[in-house]
Amino acid sequence: MGSFLAIFLTATLSLGLTSIDLAIVNVPIDSDFDLPLSPTGKVEVRLKDTVTRLKVKIERIQPLTAFNRFHRAYIVWASSPEGHFENLGELEVKGQKAELETVTRLQRFGILITAEPHFMVDRPSSNVAFRSRAPREEEIRIEEVSLEVGTFDYSHISLAPPGTIPSRVLQARMAFQIAVEEETERLANSAFRQARVAIDSMDQLLRRGMPLDVLLPYANEATRAAHRATVLARKQPAIDKLQTVTAQAEALTLKEKELISDSQRLKKLKTNAEERLAVARSQLAKSTEKMRELDVLNEGVLRRALTAEAEIIRLQNHWPQLERALIDNGARQTARGLLLTLSGEHFDPSRASLKQETREVLARFSGVLTFNLTPSIRIEGHTDASGREEKNLELSQERARSVHDLLVELGVPEGKIYSEGFGSSRPVVPNGTAESRSMNRRVEILFREP
């Protein structure tokens, strides 16, 4: 246990951007093996069809409070060889043991487990507690890569001692404090106000002594709202840059109009010169020379106009406009991209057919998507854990396909849409109550920049 603590403390002191070495495995088709974790633990890996199922098991794990005041959750990450990180979920810690069952679409990946302020983080911190190492099976191909972690440093943020407050409540408060530190009230005021309402609602229920199954959805929503505000605030510098580029494009447009005006004026001069040539043959040589000069000048003006037009086309970027339109129609920003969630209430009970109001929601989205450009669209169907797993998987696939077919019918290019069902394998909250099961019955539509 002492060596584990030393390794972890070394990581927590290395705040900021840090390079780590990670073993990446190439999972064979239909394989089943154990991926060891350093310093202790393992990941049971099973690839069937195109889904890699993972079961993380750790026998000895330190409580988060033993390391740093701002740690609130252990997060499991899958990393591609290129350094793209996928948040696979939060470890469930019971005493010194911790587990997580999850899935990933990656076939070449390494595993990291980091200490984080809350479960919604979209980049791993430098506080690496566990990492994958080479498995014993010789037929499993591995490669060692160096990755950068610790993009965001939360070490300066602190909260009051946790006492007996539930972990998810602490995570929500930490997420909100991060939003405050990122100046979201100034940079993303609307999202900040939503996060403030969510955190206040959670605290009110906590003061009233509500049970955990009632409090948990509010804590999760408060965390999501605060993280969304943080993401928007971090994007604000890019938005400011876009506004600057837009102003430059407008200036180029004005310049283009001036060049076109010059071109038209030069064409008139050329016409007048030709008329004078017909009238005054004695000035033929002089007029001919003038025409050649005008031709050269006209070509230069047209060349500058074409250059300006090409620059304007390069500077135009329609994705931010489409992104704002999607958000205005109900999508929300997540670590995976823009996400629209259709709850189970949008479908007939235990069926895949869409209700009329759902068709109207998707009709509005299709109008936005075909207005300018179509992003990459991923449709994922989910159910709660009630009933047989095979039936749940079939229903989730059929509901995702219903949304897919309607978008195609509404004019969205079919080549831009991918749909899939996951049954009950990806709950957003535990299925312990009717309310939580209702939250897990959903279809998620993910929009990514084309």
C-alpha distance (Angstrom), angle and dihedral (degrees) to the residues before:
residue distance angle dihedral
M1 . . .
G2 3.82 . .
S3 3.83 93.0 .
F4 3.81 90.0 49.7
L5 3.82 91.0 52.7
A6 3.82 91.3 48.7
I7 3.79 92.1 51.8
F8 3.79 92.3 48.1
L9 3.81 95.0 46.5
T10 3.79 90.2 50.6
A11 3.82 88.6 56.1
T12 3.80 94.7 46.4
L13 3.79 92.0 53.3
S14 3.84 90.8 53.0
L15 3.79 95.8 75.9
G16 3.77 121.4 172.0
L17 3.81 128.9 33.6
T18 3.82 109.6 -9.5
S19 3.81 134.3 175.4
I20 3.80 117.2 -133.5
D21 3.81 132.3 -178.6
L22 3.79 115.1 -125.1
A23 3.81 134.0 -176.3
I24 3.83 110.6 -126.6
V25 3.83 116.8 -159.6
N26 3.79 126.7 -155.2
V27 3.82 103.2 -143.1
P28 3.85 113.6 -144.0
I29 3.81 119.6 -134.3
D30 3.82 114.2 -84.9
S31 3.80 91.9 3.2
D32 3.80 130.6 152.0
F33 3.83 120.6 -165.8
D34 3.81 144.5 132.2
L35 3.81 120.5 -102.0
P36 3.83 109.6 -154.2
L37 3.80 120.7 -134.7
S38 3.77 125.6 -146.9
P39 3.02 127.3 -100.1
T40 3.83 90.6 9.8
G41 3.79 140.7 -25.4
K42 3.79 136.7 51.0
V43 3.80 144.4 -123.7
E44 3.80 118.4 -132.9
V45 3.81 104.5 -141.1
R46 3.79 123.7 -161.4
L47 3.81 122.9 171.9
K48 3.80 116.2 -167.2
D49 3.79 122.6 165.0
T50 3.82 103.7 -29.7
V51 3.82 99.2 -35.7
T52 3.80 122.2 92.9
R53 3.79 110.4 -153.9
L54 3.79 117.2 -156.7
K55 3.80 132.4 -166.6
V56 3.79 113.8 -170.6
K57 3.81 115.3 -157.0
I58 3.80 125.0 -177.7
E59 3.78 120.9 175.7
R60 3.83 98.4 -171.0
I61 3.77 122.0 34.9
Q62 3.78 130.8 157.2
P63 3.84 119.7 -124.3
L64 3.78 111.3 -104.3
T65 3.80 92.2 -121.6
A66 3.81 89.7 63.6
F67 3.80 93.2 68.6
N68 3.81 113.1 36.0
R69 3.79 139.6 -12.2
F70 3.81 95.1 -121.2
H71 3.83 99.0 53.6
R72 3.80 112.7 105.0
A73 3.84 105.7 155.5
Y74 3.81 143.4 23.6
I75 3.83 107.6 -129.4
V76 3.82 124.7 -162.3
W77 3.84 116.0 -142.8
A78 3.78 132.8 -168.5
S79 3.81 112.1 -152.5
S80 3.79 126.9 -162.7
P81 3.83 119.1 -143.2
E82 3.83 87.7 -103.5
G83 3.80 92.1 59.1
H84 3.80 100.2 -103.2
F85 3.81 109.0 148.2
E86 3.82 126.2 -149.7
N87 3.82 118.8 -163.1
L88 3.82 102.2 -135.2
G89 3.80 96.1 -177.9
E90 3.78 145.0 -87.4
L91 3.80 122.8 -54.8
E92 3.80 113.5 -116.7
V93 3.80 104.4 -131.8
K94 3.80 120.6 -158.4
G95 3.77 111.8 175.2
Q96 3.80 107.1 -53.3
K97 3.82 93.5 -20.6
A98 3.79 127.4 84.8
E99 3.81 133.7 -176.5
L100 3.79 141.3 176.1
E101 3.80 131.6 179.7
T102 3.79 113.3 -159.3
V103 3.82 144.0 137.9
T104 3.80 137.6 -126.5
R105 3.80 134.9 -168.5
L106 3.80 91.3 -142.8
Q107 3.79 118.0 106.0
R108 3.82 94.7 -175.9
F109 3.78 110.4 48.6
G110 3.78 148.7 127.3
I111 3.80 127.1 -141.9
L112 3.82 126.9 -124.0
I113 3.79 128.2 179.4
T114 3.80 115.5 -162.8
A115 3.79 136.9 177.1
E116 3.80 109.0 -114.6
P117 3.81 139.5 176.9
H118 3.84 93.0 -118.7
F119 3.82 142.8 -7.1
M120 3.84 97.1 -102.2
V121 3.84 98.0 65.1
D122 3.80 113.4 132.1
R123 3.83 99.9 -159.8
P124 3.83 126.6 45.6
S125 3.79 118.2 -113.4
S126 3.79 123.8 -130.5
N127 3.82 88.9 -104.6
V128 3.83 95.5 100.9
A129 3.81 111.6 178.2
F130 3.84 99.5 170.7
R131 3.79 136.1 11.2
S132 3.78 135.3 -179.6
R133 3.77 122.6 -98.9
A134 3.80 133.8 -172.4
P135 3.84 114.8 -60.8
R136 3.78 121.9 -127.8
E137 3.80 94.2 -117.6
E138 3.80 106.9 99.7
E139 3.81 93.1 -155.0
I140 3.83 91.3 63.5
R141 3.80 107.8 93.9
I142 3.81 116.1 -140.0
E143 3.78 136.9 -176.8
E144 3.80 129.9 -167.0
V145 3.81 115.4 -130.3
S146 3.80 133.8 177.6
L147 3.81 114.4 -130.4
E148 3.79 133.5 -175.6
V149 3.80 118.8 -126.9
G150 3.79 133.9 169.0
T151 3.81 99.0 64.0
F152 3.81 89.5 156.0
D153 3.81 124.3 40.8
Y154 3.83 116.7 -150.9
S155 3.81 97.7 169.6
H156 3.82 94.6 109.3
I157 3.83 93.1 57.8
S158 3.78 119.3 90.8
L159 3.80 138.2 172.6
A160 3.78 134.9 -162.6
P161 3.85 116.3 -79.4
P162 3.85 108.2 -71.9
G163 3.81 98.5 -130.7
T164 3.83 108.1 173.8
I165 3.81 96.4 -27.4
P166 3.87 112.7 133.9
S167 3.80 116.4 -100.9
R168 3.82 95.3 -118.5
V169 3.83 90.2 53.3
L170 3.81 89.6 52.9
Q171 3.81 90.0 48.5
A172 3.81 90.8 51.6
R173 3.79 91.1 51.1
M174 3.79 91.0 47.7
A175 3.82 91.1 49.9
F176 3.79 90.4 50.8
Q177 3.82 92.1 48.0
I178 3.81 89.1 52.2
A179 3.81 88.8 51.4
V180 3.81 89.2 52.7
E181 3.82 91.4 49.4
E182 3.82 90.3 50.1
E183 3.85 89.4 57.3
T184 3.79 92.6 -119.9
E185 3.82 90.2 156.5
R186 3.81 86.9 67.5
L187 3.82 101.8 30.2
A188 3.85 100.5 36.8
N189 3.79 104.6 15.9
S190 3.81 98.5 164.0
A191 3.81 93.2 51.3
F192 3.82 89.9 44.1
R193 3.81 91.3 55.1
Q194 3.81 90.2 51.3
A195 3.80 90.0 50.8
R196 3.82 90.5 49.2
V197 3.83 91.1 52.7
A198 3.82 91.0 48.3
I199 3.82 94.4 49.5
D200 3.82 91.8 45.6
S201 3.83 90.7 51.0
M202 3.80 90.5 50.8
D203 3.82 93.0 48.5
Q204 3.81 91.3 48.6
L205 3.82 90.9 54.6
L206 3.81 89.9 46.4
R207 3.81 91.4 53.5
R208 3.80 89.8 49.6
G209 3.82 89.4 56.4
M210 3.81 96.0 -118.8
P211 3.84 115.5 178.5
L212 3.80 118.9 -100.3
D213 3.83 95.6 -107.0
V214 3.82 88.8 59.2
L215 3.80 95.0 40.8
L216 3.83 97.4 45.8
P217 3.86 98.7 72.5
Y218 3.80 90.3 50.5
A219 3.80 91.8 48.9
N220 3.81 91.1 49.4
E221 3.81 91.8 48.6
A222 3.81 91.2 48.5
T223 3.82 89.7 52.8
R224 3.81 92.0 48.4
A225 3.81 93.1 47.6
A226 3.81 92.9 48.7
H227 3.81 92.7 47.1
R228 3.81 91.4 48.1
A229 3.81 89.7 53.7
T230 3.82 89.7 49.2
V231 3.82 92.2 51.1
L232 3.82 91.5 49.4
A233 3.80 91.4 48.9
R234 3.80 91.4 51.1
K235 3.80 89.3 52.1
Q236 3.81 93.1 53.0
P237 3.85 95.2 90.0
A238 3.81 88.3 56.0
I239 3.80 89.7 48.8
D240 3.81 90.0 51.2
K241 3.81 88.9 50.6
L242 3.80 89.9 50.7
Q243 3.80 90.3 53.1
T244 3.79 89.4 52.0
V245 3.80 91.4 49.8
T246 3.82 89.8 47.1
A247 3.80 90.2 53.9
Q248 3.80 89.2 50.0
A249 3.80 90.1 50.0
E250 3.81 90.4 52.2
A251 3.79 89.5 51.0
L252 3.81 89.5 51.2
T253 3.79 89.6 49.4
L254 3.80 90.0 54.3
K255 3.79 89.6 48.1
E256 3.79 90.1 50.3
K257 3.82 90.0 54.5
E258 3.79 89.9 51.1
L259 3.81 90.5 50.4
I260 3.79 91.5 49.5
S261 3.80 89.4 50.0
D262 3.80 89.5 51.1
S263 3.78 89.8 49.3
Q264 3.81 92.1 52.1
R265 3.78 90.8 47.3
L266 3.81 90.7 51.4
K267 3.80 91.0 49.8
K268 3.80 89.4 55.0
L269 3.78 90.1 49.9
K270 3.79 89.5 51.6
T271 3.81 90.9 51.3
N272 3.80 91.4 50.0
A273 3.78 90.5 48.7
E274 3.81 90.6 53.3
E275 3.82 91.1 50.3
R276 3.80 91.2 50.3
L277 3.79 88.9 49.2
A278 3.81 91.5 57.1
V279 3.82 92.1 48.6
A280 3.81 98.7 41.1
R281 3.80 109.7 42.1
S282 3.75 89.1 168.0
Q283 3.78 89.5 68.7
L284 3.82 93.5 48.7
A285 3.80 96.0 118.9
K286 3.80 94.1 48.1
S287 3.82 93.6 45.6
T288 3.81 91.9 48.5
E289 3.81 90.6 53.2
K290 3.79 90.1 49.1
M291 3.81 90.9 52.4
R292 3.82 90.7 52.8
E293 3.79 90.6 50.9
L294 3.79 90.9 49.2
D295 3.82 91.4 49.3
V296 3.80 91.3 54.0
L297 3.81 91.7 47.6
N298 3.82 91.6 46.9
E299 3.83 91.9 51.7
G300 3.79 90.4 51.5
V301 3.79 91.8 51.0
L302 3.81 92.5 48.0
R303 3.80 90.8 47.6
R304 3.80 90.6 53.2
A305 3.80 90.2 47.2
L306 3.81 91.5 52.5
T307 3.80 90.6 47.6
A308 3.81 90.5 51.1
E309 3.81 91.2 48.3
A310 3.81 91.3 51.6
E311 3.80 90.7 49.6
I312 3.82 91.4 51.1
I313 3.81 91.3 51.4
R314 3.81 89.9 49.8
L315 3.80 92.6 50.5
Q316 3.80 95.2 48.3
N317 3.78 111.9 98.5
H318 3.77 116.5 176.8
W319 3.81 97.7 -178.7
P320 3.85 96.3 85.1
Q321 3.82 89.2 51.8
L322 3.82 91.1 49.9
E323 3.81 90.6 44.6
R324 3.80 91.4 54.8
A325 3.83 90.9 46.7
L326 3.83 91.2 52.1
I327 3.82 91.3 49.2
D328 3.82 90.4 48.1
N329 3.83 88.3 55.3
G330 3.80 94.6 53.5
A331 3.81 107.4 -79.7
R332 3.80 118.9 130.1
Q333 3.76 132.8 -152.1
T334 3.83 115.9 -107.5
A335 3.77 135.9 168.0
R336 3.82 88.0 -95.7
G337 3.83 95.8 48.8
L338 3.81 135.3 -90.0
L339 3.81 109.9 -15.6
L340 3.84 131.9 -164.5
T341 3.80 114.3 -170.3
L342 3.83 121.1 -155.9
S343 3.81 109.2 -164.3
G344 3.79 123.0 -144.2
E345 3.79 88.3 -97.2
H346 3.82 88.7 74.5
F347 3.82 90.2 68.4
D348 3.77 134.1 58.4
P349 3.85 109.3 -97.5
S350 3.83 112.4 -79.4
R351 3.82 89.7 -9.2
A352 3.79 136.0 100.0
S353 3.82 97.2 -134.3
L354 3.82 115.6 116.4
K355 3.79 122.4 -124.8
Q356 3.81 119.0 -122.8
E357 3.81 94.2 -108.9
T358 3.82 89.2 52.8
R359 3.80 90.8 53.1
E360 3.81 88.3 52.7
V361 3.84 91.4 51.5
L362 3.81 91.1 51.0
A363 3.81 90.9 45.0
R364 3.81 89.1 58.8
F365 3.80 90.5 49.8
S366 3.81 92.9 48.2
G367 3.82 88.8 53.9
V368 3.81 89.5 55.3
L369 3.81 93.4 44.8
T370 3.80 96.2 51.2
F371 3.83 93.8 41.7
N372 3.78 96.3 83.0
L373 3.79 117.0 -17.0
T374 3.78 136.1 -14.2
P375 3.81 119.7 -121.0
S376 3.76 125.5 -150.1
I377 3.83 106.4 -81.7
R378 3.80 124.4 -156.8
I379 3.83 118.6 -173.3
E380 3.82 117.8 -162.4
G381 3.82 124.7 -174.6
H382 3.82 122.0 -153.4
T383 3.82 136.2 179.1
D384 3.79 135.9 -172.4
A385 3.81 121.4 -101.6
S386 3.84 95.2 -98.3
G387 3.80 116.4 119.5
R388 3.81 130.6 3.8
E389 3.81 118.1 -21.1
E390 3.82 92.7 -132.0
K391 3.81 91.4 53.9
N392 3.80 91.7 46.9
L393 3.81 91.4 51.0
E394 3.82 91.7 49.3
L395 3.83 92.4 48.4
S396 3.83 92.5 48.5
Q397 3.82 90.5 50.6
E398 3.81 92.7 48.2
R399 3.82 92.7 49.3
A400 3.80 92.3 48.5
R401 3.82 88.5 48.8
S402 3.84 91.6 50.2
V403 3.81 90.1 56.5
H404 3.84 89.8 45.1
D405 3.82 93.1 51.8
L406 3.81 93.6 46.8
L407 3.83 92.7 51.5
V408 3.81 89.9 50.4
E409 3.82 89.5 47.8
L410 3.83 88.4 52.0
G411 3.79 92.2 55.7
V412 3.82 104.9 -92.0
P413 3.85 110.0 140.6
E414 3.81 108.7 -103.5
G415 3.79 91.7 -141.8
K416 3.81 89.1 65.3
I417 3.83 95.1 56.6
Y418 3.82 130.0 79.1
S419 3.81 121.7 178.6
E420 3.79 131.9 -170.0
G421 3.81 139.6 162.7
F422 3.80 125.7 -136.2
G423 3.80 101.2 -178.1
S424 3.80 110.7 -151.2
S425 3.84 95.8 -29.8
R426 3.82 96.2 104.1
P427 3.81 110.3 46.1
V428 3.80 117.6 173.1
V429 3.82 90.1 -150.4
P430 3.83 133.6 11.7
N431 3.82 114.0 -78.6
G432 3.80 94.1 -125.4
T433 3.83 98.6 118.1
A434 3.79 138.5 34.7
E435 3.80 89.4 -112.3
S436 3.81 93.7 52.4
R437 3.82 91.6 45.1
S438 3.81 88.2 53.0
M439 3.81 89.2 54.0
N440 3.83 90.3 52.3
R441 3.84 93.2 52.8
R442 3.78 100.1 84.9
V443 3.80 149.0 116.4
E444 3.82 114.8 -132.1
I445 3.83 120.8 -155.4
L446 3.82 112.6 -160.7
F447 3.81 119.4 -162.4
R448 3.81 119.7 -162.6
E449 3.80 130.1 -178.5
P450 3.82 110.0 -92.2
